[in-house]
Structure formats: structure tokens, C-alpha cells
Amino acid sequence: MTRTSLLLAALATVTVAGPAAAQIAAYPGQPYIGDPMADRLRYRLEVQRLSAAEQAALARQFATEARLRALEIEAARQPEPYIRLERPLRSPAEEREARERATASREAVAAGVGQIDDWLARTPR
């Protein structure tokens, strides 16, 4: 190839490639630098992010203060006084009756369970 043909080929390539490159748009999701709408969006997102971080910090502070206040209240409580009973809650006769009722109840339950056990242990027909 001659020098002239190489020069013509390079010139043709540059001539065709120039307009073709101009027609290719940037990726639609990427705003170009200096886009005022993109700058506003970035600013709004940053403000929202900072606001969310501030609210989370405030919530943590309130939770800590609430736990601290609950501990202070619990620490300030007076201990419950020891109450000594001068007499028993039931008389000896009442205690005896309560024991007899409890014994009768246990025996009734045991008898009922025994019937079930006997029924389960029967020979199959």
C-alpha cells in the first residue's frame, strides 16, 4: 500500500467514526457532571440520610434514658417490711380438715386412674 492509500483509509475512518461517536449517548441512568437535577437529588438523599441517622441516635438516647430511669426507680424503692404473723393463718382444726380433703381428693384421682389402667391392660378380644 502506498502512503496515499493509507492516508485515505485513515481519513475515511476518522470521518465515519466522528459522527458515529457523537450519536452514542451516555448511560441513561448516569447523569452528566454538573446536572442540576442530579445535584438536587444527591442533596435530598444526603439530607434524608442525615435525618434518619439523627432520629436513630435520638431513639437510642431515649432508650438508654428510659433504662436508666427504671433502674433509678427500682433502686429508690423501700424494701418490703418483714411481716411476722402473731397467729397461724388457720387453726389446727382447719389444717386437719384441709389435709383430710386433700387426702380424699388424691385417693379419688388414684382410683380413677387405676380404672383407666385396668381398662388399658385388659386382654384384646
Secondary structure as UniProt FT lines:
FT   HELIX           3..23
FT   TURN            28..29
FT   TURN            33..34
FT   HELIX           36..76
FT   HELIX           92..120
//
